[in-house]
Amino acid sequence: MSNYNLEKRRYVIAFVATAIVVVYIVRLFTLQLLSDDYKKNADSNAFLKKIEYPSRGAIYDRNGRLLVYNQPAYDIMVVMNEAKGRIDTLEFCHALGITKEFFIKRMNDIKDYSKNPGYSRFTQQLFMSQLPSEEFSFFQEKIFRFPGFYVQQRSIRQYQSKVGAHILGDVAEVSPYDIEEDSYYQPGDYIGKLGVEKSYEKQLRGEKGVQILLRDARGRIQGKYMDGKYDRKPIAGKDLTLAIDEKLQALGERLMEGKIGSIVALDPRTGEVLCMVSAPSYDPRIMVGRARAKNHRALAKDAWKPLLNRSIMGMYPPGSTFKTSQALTYMTEGIITPGTAFPCNHGFYYRGLHVGCHSHAAPIALVDAISTSCNSYFCWGLYYMIGNRSKYKTPYNAMNTWRDYMVSMGFGYKLGIDLPGEKRGMIPNADYYDRNYRGSWNGLTIISISIGQGEVTLTPLQIANLGATIANRGYYYRPHVVRKVQGEPLDTMYTHRHYTMASRRAYDYVVAGMRSSAIKGTCKALSRLPFEACGKTGTAQNHGRDHSVFMGFAPMNNPKIAIAVYVENGGWGADFGVPIGGLMMEQYLTGKLSPAAEAQADAMQARRIGYGPRFSQKYKSKRVKK
């Protein structure tokens, strides 16, 4: 019996061994006779894969003005196996204008796997990037003396003007992380680092092409392998058309000179970003070529933080611009009616708590409360909402209802703009206050949120979106800076309407209040404009001088622009916010500034805010302003 089992086992082992041998023979036959892949891989040192880089997509403004384009540049590539010991180092360095020390260090870095993952001595490696035409011309005359070195034609970005740096972004050499994340990239490639260059990288970059060249035993190029059968032509990147109006953007950057802050303007009908100014800014033209790294380091160390896009990253107290959202909530929830009047004797007084206010007629109803920016009115509204036990049962429920209204208006979360780095701001909820006050709090404890202070913070983009939502009487579109991608439809997420929880009737009264403000209230400087503008000022309390804030839209009944202006330490909302907002609306809606407005723009451009001591200033005033 045991002999029978042994014989059976031998047959099984013999069958398995035979099967393995047959599989290997078939695979070898396929590789060597039927497929050209084996030959190409086995003879890889006889081939030179020359990458052909596509032209990166151009970028235009909404009116077709060219903002970003390409200029030719040249990379010096090296194949280590061909260059080793075969060149005159001093002559090579002289031809490129570099030192021998730089040459030695660069060659060592290329061979260092920790700095150059995927290094191969048989393939082209980047030695030096972005040579301008004049430097390349001198080197090209002598390149035949330097075996193993090749020229790779590339293109570098050029910016038509100095505006829009935070929107446009820039392009730089890929990092090891970029290469690890996307196999498309190789060392020496370029990638968008900021702005739309980053968020639309895949559309802008195109697709690489490749030429497979045949070399002889001495490394000399003999021509295309198999007459170019395996070559691929590059596919150019797609052009972008932005929603940005270059002239409006330029005016905004001009008006914000010498100031820290932001201007954001939206088209409420579409959610398109008409301008996005973050001050201080920088000239995007310094972020190209080999000087980019040096200039980027200098900007990163600058105490004024010019690389920070304050429009989407700055989280600020919205001040009295936030009162519009409170009016919408109170009225929709039935806490107030248009005729509800509250007292104001230079502020809100109750149980020893005082929130200051400026002098105006009182008691005051909704429209006039918005027009004059009465603090007391909105404090009373929140107090009665949080304390309404018959409607909400507990302050916890009332607070979360308030939170839900704020979230529906686009606060507390990212709006989802098509730019990297957006922040969400802060909208507190009942759990937040339970944690911070150990469950013991009420409407008086949190009264400052009713006037856009306390824990509430928004980005300038969110404040502008509030203006767009009011202009639309209850809905907004997701803000976006790119209007069109060549050959692609606009993503439906930018055409979907987001409705708030507030009623249309409440919006009509808030619009009436903002129009009254522009005629006779805190925004009365807007009354000079040749169209019906609506506005709301804000003077946001701060450690030091208050921030000047404005939010508005125009025209009232056919809105085409909604805008937010935020000037750090600018004082009253009417000091900087209102005049800047008025000039921006006039430029966009009329196409130019009147002579009087041009003179006003010159004066605003010349105004400077002294920020020197601001980093050490201590909070001095407890007075809350409009």
C-alpha positions as CSV (number, residue, x, y, z in Angstrom):
1,M,0.0,0.0,0.0
2,S,2.8,2.4,0.9
3,N,4.6,1.7,-2.5
4,Y,1.3,2.6,-4.3
5,N,1.1,6.0,-2.5
6,L,4.8,6.7,-3.2
7,E,4.3,6.0,-6.9
8,K,1.2,8.3,-7.0
9,R,3.1,11.1,-5.2
10,R,5.9,10.8,-7.9
11,Y,3.4,11.3,-10.7
12,V,1.9,14.4,-9.0
13,I,5.3,16.0,-8.5
14,A,6.4,15.2,-12.0
15,F,3.2,16.8,-13.4
16,V,3.7,20.0,-11.4
17,A,7.3,20.3,-12.4
18,T,6.4,19.8,-16.1
19,A,3.7,22.4,-15.9
20,I,6.1,25.0,-14.4
21,V,8.7,24.3,-17.1
22,V,6.0,24.7,-19.8
23,V,4.8,28.0,-18.4
24,Y,8.3,29.4,-18.3
25,I,9.0,28.3,-21.9
26,V,5.8,29.9,-23.2
27,R,6.6,33.1,-21.3
28,L,10.1,33.2,-22.7
29,F,8.8,32.6,-26.2
30,T,6.3,35.4,-25.9
31,L,8.9,37.9,-24.6
32,Q,11.7,37.1,-27.0
33,L,9.8,36.4,-30.2
34,L,6.3,37.8,-30.1
35,S,6.9,40.9,-27.9
36,D,9.3,43.8,-28.3
37,D,9.1,44.8,-24.6
38,Y,11.8,42.3,-23.6
39,K,14.2,43.6,-26.1
40,K,13.5,47.3,-25.2
41,N,14.0,46.5,-21.5
42,A,17.1,44.4,-22.0
43,D,18.7,47.0,-24.1
44,S,17.6,50.0,-22.1
45,N,21.1,51.5,-22.2
46,A,20.7,51.6,-26.0
47,F,17.7,53.9,-25.8
48,L,17.2,57.5,-24.8
49,K,13.7,58.4,-23.8
50,K,13.3,62.1,-24.5
51,I,10.4,63.7,-22.7
52,E,8.5,66.3,-24.6
53,Y,6.7,68.7,-22.3
54,P,3.3,70.1,-23.2
55,S,2.6,73.8,-23.2
56,R,0.9,74.7,-19.9
57,G,-2.6,76.3,-20.3
58,A,-2.8,80.0,-20.5
59,I,-5.0,82.0,-18.0
60,Y,-7.3,84.9,-19.0
61,D,-9.6,87.3,-17.2
62,R,-13.4,87.4,-17.7
63,N,-13.0,89.9,-20.6
64,G,-10.4,87.9,-22.4
65,R,-7.3,89.8,-21.2
66,L,-4.3,87.5,-21.0
67,L,-3.0,87.2,-17.4
68,V,-0.6,84.2,-17.5
69,Y,1.3,82.8,-20.5
70,N,4.4,80.7,-21.3
71,Q,7.9,81.7,-22.3
72,P,10.6,79.3,-23.6
73,A,13.2,78.1,-21.2
74,Y,15.8,75.3,-21.2
75,D,16.8,72.6,-18.8
76,I,20.2,71.0,-18.9
77,M,19.9,67.2,-18.5
78,V,22.6,64.7,-17.8
79,V,23.0,60.9,-18.4
80,M,25.6,59.9,-15.8
81,N,26.7,56.8,-17.6
82,E,27.7,58.9,-20.6
83,A,29.2,61.9,-18.8
84,K,31.5,60.2,-16.3
85,G,35.1,61.4,-16.7
86,R,34.5,62.6,-20.3
87,I,34.2,66.4,-19.9
88,D,36.4,69.3,-19.2
89,T,34.8,70.5,-15.9
90,L,36.3,74.0,-16.0
91,E,35.1,74.6,-19.5
92,F,31.7,73.3,-18.7
93,C,31.4,75.5,-15.7
94,H,32.5,78.5,-17.7
95,A,29.9,77.8,-20.4
96,L,27.1,77.8,-17.8
97,G,28.5,80.5,-15.5
98,I,28.7,78.3,-12.5
99,T,31.5,77.4,-10.0
100,K,33.3,74.1,-9.9
101,E,32.0,73.6,-6.3
102,F,28.4,74.0,-7.6
103,F,29.1,71.4,-10.3
104,I,30.5,68.8,-7.9
105,K,27.7,69.3,-5.4
106,R,25.0,69.1,-8.0
107,M,26.4,65.9,-9.5
108,N,26.6,64.3,-6.1
109,D,23.0,65.4,-5.3
110,I,21.8,63.8,-8.5
111,K,23.3,60.5,-7.4
112,D,21.9,60.7,-3.9
113,Y,18.8,58.5,-3.7
114,S,17.5,60.3,-0.7
115,K,17.4,63.6,-2.7
116,N,16.7,62.1,-6.0
117,P,14.4,59.0,-5.7
118,G,14.4,56.8,-8.8
119,Y,17.9,57.8,-9.9
120,S,19.3,55.8,-12.8
121,R,22.6,56.3,-14.4
122,F,21.1,55.4,-17.8
123,T,18.3,58.0,-17.9
124,Q,18.3,61.7,-18.1
125,Q,18.5,63.6,-14.8
126,L,18.0,67.3,-14.3
127,F,21.3,69.2,-13.8
128,M,20.1,72.8,-14.1
129,S,16.6,74.2,-14.8
130,Q,15.1,77.2,-16.5
131,L,18.0,78.7,-18.4
132,P,16.7,81.8,-20.2
133,S,17.3,82.1,-24.0
134,E,20.4,84.3,-23.7
135,E,22.2,81.9,-21.4
136,F,21.2,78.9,-23.4
137,S,22.5,80.3,-26.7
138,F,26.0,80.6,-25.3
139,F,25.9,77.1,-23.9
140,Q,24.4,75.6,-27.0
141,E,27.4,76.6,-29.1
142,K,29.6,74.3,-26.9
143,I,27.3,71.5,-25.9
144,F,29.0,69.1,-28.4
145,R,32.1,69.2,-26.2
146,F,30.1,67.8,-23.2
147,P,29.0,64.2,-23.9
148,G,26.2,63.0,-21.7
149,F,24.6,66.5,-21.4
150,Y,21.5,67.3,-23.3
151,V,19.1,70.2,-23.6
152,Q,15.4,69.9,-22.8
153,Q,13.2,72.6,-24.0
154,R,10.6,73.7,-21.4
155,S,8.5,76.7,-20.8
156,I,8.2,79.0,-17.7
157,R,5.3,81.0,-16.6
158,Q,5.1,84.7,-17.3
159,Y,2.7,87.1,-15.7
160,Q,1.2,90.0,-17.7
161,S,1.0,92.4,-14.7
162,K,1.6,92.6,-11.0
163,V,-2.0,92.0,-10.0
164,G,-3.8,88.9,-8.8
165,A,-0.9,87.0,-7.2
166,H,-3.0,85.2,-4.6
167,I,-5.5,84.1,-7.2
168,L,-3.1,83.0,-9.9
169,G,-0.5,81.3,-7.7
170,D,2.7,80.1,-9.2
171,V,4.6,77.1,-10.5
172,A,7.7,75.5,-9.0
173,E,9.7,72.3,-9.1
174,V,8.1,69.2,-7.7
175,S,8.9,67.9,-4.3
176,P,9.6,64.3,-3.4
177,Y,6.0,64.2,-1.9
178,D,4.6,65.4,-5.2
179,I,6.4,62.6,-7.0
180,E,5.2,60.0,-4.5
181,E,1.6,61.2,-4.7
182,D,1.3,61.3,-8.6
183,S,3.4,59.0,-10.9
184,Y,2.9,61.6,-13.7
185,Y,5.8,63.6,-12.2
186,Q,9.5,63.0,-12.3
187,P,12.4,65.0,-10.6
188,G,12.7,68.3,-12.3
189,D,9.1,68.6,-13.3
190,Y,7.0,71.6,-12.4
191,I,3.7,71.8,-10.5
192,G,1.3,74.5,-9.4
193,K,2.0,75.5,-5.8
194,L,-0.6,78.1,-5.0
195,G,-3.8,79.6,-6.4
196,V,-5.5,78.3,-9.5
197,E,-2.1,77.0,-10.7
198,K,-2.5,74.4,-7.9
199,S,-6.3,73.8,-7.8
200,Y,-6.5,73.4,-11.6
201,E,-3.1,71.7,-12.0
202,K,-4.4,68.6,-13.8
203,Q,-6.2,70.7,-16.4
204,L,-3.4,73.2,-16.9
205,R,-0.4,70.7,-17.1
206,G,-1.5,68.7,-20.2
207,E,0.0,65.4,-21.0
208,K,3.7,64.7,-21.7
209,G,5.0,63.3,-24.9
210,V,8.0,61.0,-25.4
211,Q,10.5,60.3,-28.1
212,I,12.4,57.0,-28.0
213,L,15.8,57.5,-29.6
214,L,18.3,54.8,-30.5
215,R,22.0,55.2,-29.4
216,D,25.1,53.4,-30.5
217,A,27.7,51.9,-28.2
218,R,29.3,55.3,-27.7
219,G,26.0,56.9,-26.7
220,R,25.6,58.8,-30.0
221,I,22.0,59.3,-31.2
222,Q,21.3,57.2,-34.3
223,G,17.7,58.3,-34.8
224,K,14.2,57.4,-33.7
225,Y,13.6,53.9,-32.6
226,M,11.4,52.0,-35.1
227,D,10.7,55.2,-36.9
228,G,8.8,56.7,-34.0
229,K,6.3,53.9,-33.6
230,Y,6.3,54.1,-29.9
231,D,6.6,57.9,-29.7
232,R,3.8,60.0,-28.1
233,K,3.1,63.6,-28.9
234,P,2.5,66.0,-26.0
235,I,-1.1,67.3,-25.4
236,A,-1.2,71.0,-24.4
237,G,-2.8,72.0,-21.2
238,K,-6.3,73.6,-21.2
239,D,-6.7,77.3,-21.0
240,L,-8.6,78.8,-18.0
241,T,-10.9,81.8,-18.2
242,L,-11.3,83.4,-14.8
243,A,-14.3,85.3,-13.4
244,I,-11.8,88.0,-12.3
245,D,-12.1,91.4,-13.8
246,E,-8.5,92.5,-14.2
247,K,-9.3,96.3,-14.0
248,L,-11.4,95.8,-10.9
249,Q,-8.7,93.7,-9.3
250,A,-6.1,96.3,-10.1
251,L,-8.2,99.1,-8.6
252,G,-8.7,97.0,-5.4
253,E,-5.0,96.4,-5.0
254,R,-4.3,100.1,-5.6
255,L,-6.8,101.2,-2.9
256,M,-5.4,98.7,-0.4
257,E,-1.8,99.9,-0.7
258,G,-0.4,100.6,2.8
259,K,-3.1,98.6,4.5
260,I,-3.7,95.1,5.7
261,G,-6.9,93.4,4.8
262,S,-9.0,92.2,2.0
263,I,-11.6,93.0,-0.7
264,V,-13.8,90.3,-2.2
265,A,-16.4,91.0,-4.9
266,L,-18.9,88.4,-6.2
267,D,-21.5,88.3,-8.9
268,P,-24.5,87.2,-6.9
269,R,-26.2,85.8,-10.0
270,T,-23.5,83.2,-10.5
271,G,-21.2,83.1,-7.5
272,E,-18.3,84.2,-9.7
273,V,-15.5,86.0,-7.9
274,L,-15.0,89.4,-9.7
275,C,-12.0,90.3,-7.6
276,M,-10.1,89.0,-4.6
277,V,-7.6,91.4,-3.0
278,S,-5.4,90.3,-0.1
279,A,-3.2,93.1,1.2
280,P,-0.3,93.2,1.4
281,S,0.3,91.3,-1.8
282,Y,3.4,90.7,-4.0
283,D,4.3,90.9,-7.6
284,P,3.8,87.4,-9.1
285,R,6.5,88.1,-11.7
286,I,9.2,87.6,-9.0
287,M,8.1,84.0,-8.6
288,V,9.5,82.6,-11.8
289,G,12.8,81.3,-12.9
290,R,15.7,80.3,-10.7
291,A,15.2,83.3,-8.4
292,R,11.8,81.9,-7.3
293,A,13.2,79.9,-4.3
294,K,15.1,82.9,-3.0
295,N,12.2,85.3,-3.4
296,H,9.7,82.8,-1.8
297,R,11.9,82.5,1.2
298,A,12.0,86.3,1.6
299,L,8.2,86.6,1.3
300,A,7.8,83.7,3.8
301,K,9.9,85.6,6.4
302,D,8.2,88.9,5.9
303,A,6.3,90.0,9.1
304,W,3.4,91.4,7.0
305,K,2.8,87.8,5.6
306,P,2.3,88.8,2.0
307,L,1.9,85.1,1.0
308,L,-1.2,84.8,3.2
309,N,-4.4,85.0,1.3
310,R,-6.5,86.9,3.8
311,S,-9.6,86.7,1.7
312,I,-10.0,83.0,2.4
313,M,-7.6,82.4,5.3
314,G,-8.1,85.5,7.5
315,M,-10.7,84.7,10.2
316,Y,-12.0,88.0,11.5
317,P,-14.9,89.2,13.7
318,P,-17.5,90.4,11.2
319,G,-18.7,93.2,13.4
320,S,-22.0,94.9,12.6
321,T,-22.2,93.4,9.1
322,F,-23.3,90.3,11.0
323,K,-26.4,92.1,12.3
324,T,-28.1,91.5,8.9
325,S,-28.0,87.7,9.6
326,Q,-29.4,88.3,13.1
327,A,-32.3,90.3,11.7
328,L,-33.1,87.5,9.2
329,T,-33.1,84.9,12.0
330,Y,-35.1,86.9,14.5
331,M,-37.8,87.8,12.0
332,T,-38.1,84.4,10.4
333,E,-38.3,82.8,13.9
334,G,-41.0,85.3,15.0
335,I,-38.9,86.8,17.7
336,I,-39.4,90.2,16.1
337,T,-41.7,91.8,13.5
338,P,-40.8,94.8,11.3
339,G,-42.5,97.0,13.8
340,T,-40.9,95.6,16.9
341,A,-39.0,98.5,18.6
342,F,-36.4,98.2,21.3
343,P,-34.9,100.9,23.6
344,C,-31.4,102.2,23.2
345,N,-30.0,104.7,25.6
346,H,-26.4,104.7,24.3
347,G,-26.5,101.0,24.4
348,F,-27.9,97.8,25.8
349,Y,-28.4,97.8,29.6
350,Y,-29.7,94.8,31.5
351,R,-28.9,93.3,34.9
352,G,-25.6,95.2,35.1
353,L,-24.5,94.3,31.6
354,H,-23.8,97.2,29.2
355,V,-23.0,97.0,25.5
356,G,-22.3,100.5,24.2
357,C,-23.9,102.2,21.2
358,H,-23.6,105.6,19.5
359,S,-26.3,108.3,19.7
360,H,-29.4,107.9,17.6
361,A,-33.2,108.2,18.0
362,A,-34.8,105.5,20.2
363,P,-36.8,103.3,20.6
364,I,-36.0,102.0,17.2
365,A,-37.5,99.4,14.8
366,L,-35.9,96.9,12.4
367,V,-35.2,99.0,9.2
368,D,-33.8,102.0,11.2
369,A,-31.8,99.6,13.4
370,I,-30.0,98.3,10.4
371,S,-29.6,101.8,8.9
372,T,-28.1,103.3,12.0
373,S,-26.4,100.0,13.1
374,C,-28.0,100.0,16.6
375,N,-26.2,97.5,18.9
376,S,-29.0,97.5,21.5
377,Y,-31.6,96.3,19.0
378,F,-29.8,93.1,18.1
379,C,-28.7,92.4,21.6
380,W,-32.3,92.5,22.7
381,G,-33.2,90.2,19.8
382,L,-30.7,87.5,20.8
383,Y,-31.7,87.8,24.5
384,Y,-35.3,87.2,23.7
385,M,-34.5,84.3,21.3
386,I,-32.3,82.4,23.7
387,G,-34.7,83.0,26.6
388,N,-37.9,82.0,24.8
389,R,-38.8,78.8,26.8
390,S,-42.3,78.5,25.2
391,K,-40.8,78.1,21.7
392,Y,-37.5,76.3,22.3
393,K,-37.9,74.8,25.9
394,T,-34.2,75.4,26.7
395,P,-31.4,77.8,25.8
396,Y,-29.6,74.8,24.4
397,N,-32.3,74.2,21.8
398,A,-32.6,77.9,21.0
399,M,-28.8,78.2,20.6
400,N,-28.6,75.3,18.1
401,T,-31.5,76.8,16.2
402,W,-29.5,80.0,15.9
403,R,-26.5,78.0,14.8
404,D,-28.5,76.2,12.1
405,Y,-29.6,79.5,10.6
406,M,-26.0,80.7,10.5
407,V,-24.7,77.5,8.9
408,S,-27.5,77.8,6.2
409,M,-26.1,81.2,5.4
410,G,-22.7,79.8,4.6
411,F,-20.9,80.4,8.0
412,G,-19.0,78.0,10.2
413,Y,-17.9,75.8,7.3
414,K,-15.8,76.2,4.1
415,L,-17.8,77.6,1.2
416,G,-15.8,75.3,-1.1
417,I,-14.2,78.0,-3.3
418,D,-11.8,76.6,-6.0
419,L,-8.7,77.8,-4.3
420,P,-6.4,76.0,-1.9
421,G,-6.2,77.0,1.8
422,E,-9.8,78.2,2.6
423,K,-10.6,78.4,6.3
424,R,-14.0,77.8,7.9
425,G,-14.3,80.6,10.5
426,M,-16.1,80.0,13.7
427,I,-19.8,79.7,14.6
428,P,-20.4,78.5,18.2
429,N,-23.1,76.0,19.2
430,A,-24.7,75.0,22.5
431,D,-22.1,72.3,23.2
432,Y,-19.3,74.8,22.8
433,Y,-20.9,77.0,25.5
434,D,-21.7,74.0,27.7
435,R,-18.0,73.1,27.7
436,N,-16.8,76.6,28.3
437,Y,-19.3,77.7,30.9
438,R,-19.9,74.2,32.5
439,G,-23.5,74.3,31.4
440,S,-24.3,77.6,33.1
441,W,-25.0,80.2,30.5
442,N,-27.8,82.2,29.0
443,G,-28.5,85.0,26.4
444,L,-26.6,87.6,28.4
445,T,-23.5,85.4,28.6
446,I,-23.2,85.2,24.9
447,I,-24.8,88.6,24.0
448,S,-21.7,89.8,21.9
449,I,-22.3,87.3,19.1
450,S,-25.5,89.2,18.2
451,I,-23.3,92.1,16.9
452,G,-20.6,90.0,15.3
453,Q,-18.1,89.9,18.2
454,G,-17.3,87.3,20.8
455,E,-16.6,83.8,19.4
456,V,-17.9,84.5,15.9
457,T,-15.3,84.8,13.1
458,L,-15.8,84.9,9.3
459,T,-13.5,85.1,6.3
460,P,-13.9,88.1,4.0
461,L,-15.2,85.7,1.4
462,Q,-18.0,84.6,3.8
463,I,-18.9,88.3,4.4
464,A,-19.1,88.9,0.7
465,N,-21.2,85.8,0.3
466,L,-23.6,87.2,2.9
467,G,-24.0,90.2,0.7
468,A,-24.7,88.0,-2.3
469,T,-27.2,86.0,-0.4
470,I,-29.1,89.2,0.7
471,A,-28.9,90.5,-2.9
472,N,-30.6,87.3,-4.1
473,R,-33.1,87.4,-1.3
474,G,-32.3,84.1,0.2
475,Y,-29.9,81.9,-1.8
476,Y,-26.3,81.8,-3.0
477,Y,-24.0,79.9,-5.4
478,R,-20.7,78.4,-4.4
479,P,-18.1,81.1,-5.0
480,H,-15.6,80.2,-7.7
481,V,-12.7,82.1,-9.5
482,V,-12.6,80.0,-12.6
483,R,-15.4,80.8,-15.1
484,K,-14.5,78.3,-17.8
485,V,-12.1,75.5,-18.5
486,Q,-11.3,75.0,-22.1
487,G,-13.4,72.1,-23.6
488,E,-15.1,71.3,-20.2
489,P,-18.5,72.2,-18.9
490,L,-18.7,74.1,-15.6
491,D,-19.0,71.7,-12.7
492,T,-22.7,71.5,-11.5
493,M,-21.6,72.2,-7.9
494,Y,-21.1,75.8,-9.0
495,T,-24.6,76.1,-10.5
496,H,-26.5,74.7,-7.6
497,R,-28.5,77.2,-5.5
498,H,-28.0,77.0,-1.7
499,Y,-31.1,78.3,0.1
500,T,-31.0,79.7,3.6
501,M,-33.5,79.1,6.4
502,A,-34.6,82.7,6.4
503,S,-37.9,83.9,4.8
504,R,-38.1,86.0,1.6
505,R,-40.1,88.6,3.6
506,A,-37.3,88.9,6.1
507,Y,-34.8,89.5,3.3
508,D,-37.0,92.3,1.9
509,Y,-36.8,94.2,5.2
510,V,-33.1,93.7,5.5
511,V,-32.6,95.0,2.0
512,A,-34.8,98.0,2.9
513,G,-32.5,98.6,5.9
514,M,-29.4,98.4,3.9
515,R,-30.8,100.8,1.3
516,S,-31.7,103.2,4.1
517,S,-28.2,103.0,5.4
518,A,-26.9,104.0,2.0
519,I,-29.2,107.0,1.8
520,K,-29.1,108.4,5.4
521,G,-27.4,105.9,7.7
522,T,-23.8,104.8,8.4
523,C,-23.2,104.1,4.6
524,K,-24.6,107.5,3.4
525,A,-21.4,108.1,1.4
526,L,-22.9,105.6,-1.1
527,S,-25.7,108.1,-1.9
528,R,-23.5,109.8,-4.5
529,L,-23.4,106.7,-6.7
530,P,-25.4,106.8,-10.0
531,F,-27.2,103.5,-9.0
532,E,-29.1,102.3,-6.0
533,A,-26.5,100.8,-3.7
534,C,-27.2,98.9,-0.4
535,G,-24.7,98.6,2.4
536,K,-23.9,97.8,6.0
537,T,-20.9,99.0,7.9
538,G,-19.0,97.2,10.6
539,T,-16.5,98.3,13.1
540,A,-15.0,95.2,14.6
541,Q,-13.5,95.3,18.0
542,N,-9.9,94.4,18.1
543,H,-6.8,94.3,20.4
544,G,-5.8,97.8,19.4
545,R,-7.6,100.0,16.9
546,D,-10.8,98.5,15.5
547,H,-11.1,97.0,12.1
548,S,-13.1,98.9,9.4
549,V,-15.6,96.6,7.6
550,F,-18.2,97.1,4.8
551,M,-20.6,94.7,3.1
552,G,-23.0,95.7,0.3
553,F,-24.4,95.1,-3.1
554,A,-25.8,97.0,-6.1
555,P,-28.0,97.7,-7.9
556,M,-30.7,97.1,-5.2
557,N,-33.3,95.5,-7.5
558,N,-31.0,93.9,-10.1
559,P,-27.8,93.0,-8.2
560,K,-24.7,92.5,-10.3
561,I,-22.0,92.9,-7.6
562,A,-21.8,92.0,-3.9
563,I,-18.7,93.1,-2.0
564,A,-16.9,92.9,1.3
565,V,-14.1,95.2,2.4
566,Y,-12.0,94.5,5.5
567,V,-9.3,96.9,6.6
568,E,-7.4,95.9,9.7
569,N,-7.1,98.7,12.3
570,G,-8.9,101.0,9.9
571,G,-11.3,102.3,12.6
572,W,-14.9,103.0,11.8
573,G,-16.6,101.2,9.0
574,A,-17.3,104.5,7.2
575,D,-13.6,105.5,7.4
576,F,-12.2,102.9,4.9
577,G,-14.7,100.2,4.2
578,V,-17.5,102.3,2.8
579,P,-15.4,104.6,0.4
580,I,-13.4,101.6,-0.9
581,G,-16.6,99.6,-1.4
582,G,-18.3,102.5,-3.2
583,L,-15.3,103.0,-5.6
584,M,-15.2,99.3,-6.4
585,M,-18.9,99.1,-7.2
586,E,-18.7,102.2,-9.4
587,Q,-15.8,100.8,-11.3
588,Y,-17.5,97.5,-12.0
589,L,-21.0,98.8,-12.8
590,T,-20.0,101.9,-14.9
591,G,-16.7,100.6,-16.4
592,K,-14.7,103.6,-15.0
593,L,-14.5,106.1,-12.2
594,S,-15.8,109.6,-12.5
595,P,-13.2,112.4,-12.2
596,A,-14.4,113.0,-8.6
597,A,-14.2,109.3,-7.8
598,E,-10.7,109.1,-9.4
599,A,-9.5,111.9,-7.1
600,Q,-11.0,110.0,-4.1
601,A,-9.2,106.8,-5.3
602,D,-5.9,108.7,-5.4
603,A,-6.5,110.0,-1.9
604,M,-7.4,106.5,-0.6
605,Q,-4.3,105.0,-2.3
606,A,-2.1,107.5,-0.5
607,R,-3.6,106.8,3.0
608,R,-1.4,104.7,5.1
609,I,-2.2,103.0,8.4
610,G,0.6,102.9,11.0
611,Y,1.0,99.2,11.8
612,G,4.4,99.4,13.5
613,P,3.3,99.1,17.1
614,R,0.3,96.9,16.4
615,F,2.0,93.7,17.3
616,S,2.6,94.9,20.9
617,Q,-0.6,96.9,21.4
618,K,-2.8,95.7,24.3
619,Y,-6.5,95.8,24.3
620,K,-7.6,99.1,25.9
621,S,-11.2,99.9,25.0
622,K,-14.2,97.9,26.0
623,R,-16.5,100.0,23.9
624,V,-18.3,98.2,21.1
625,K,-18.7,100.2,17.9
626,K,-20.5,100.0,14.6
